[in-house]
Amino acid sequence: MNWLFKKNERSDSTKGVHPNFRLRHESGLYYQNRDVGFPPRIALKIGFKFDDPHLLDDCPFIAKFGFNRGEGPKYFGLAYGDADEEQMLLEWSQKFEYVRLMKPVTNMGNETDDTKTIEVRG
């Protein structure tokens, strides 16, 4: 089962990180900005890394973030969109130093054998 459809709970543990991303995934690895109780229209996603949580302000997409355990920026995130939102996703992602576009993905946000990863920035 995908992260979009697993049980989420409100958490105050991200208060200091970003107030709009307070839905904690049951795995404890991610925080989401919205709970999705139905299959959304998802055809692509962007992966991004960042240090400044304010870059998530006014995120218009279904998105999640977690703490980066590797080198580089403190956080990583994923934002999801439908095929007709690709340009909007790319424009929104311009504020991040490291961005990867992945398409197509399943409506659950999973990559497939047909998924291509495009380095946009970083």
KATA-V802364 format. One record per helix or strand of 3 or more residues. SS is the DSSP state (alpha for helix, beta for strand). FROM is the first residue (numbers start at 0). LEN is the number of residues. If there is no record, write none. Layout:
# KATA-V802364
SS & FROM & LEN
SS & FROM & LEN
This chain:
# KATA-V802364
alpha & 2 & 3
beta & 7 & 3
beta & 22 & 3
beta & 43 & 7
alpha & 52 & 4
beta & 61 & 6
beta & 74 & 7
alpha & 82 & 13
beta & 97 & 8
beta & 110 & 11
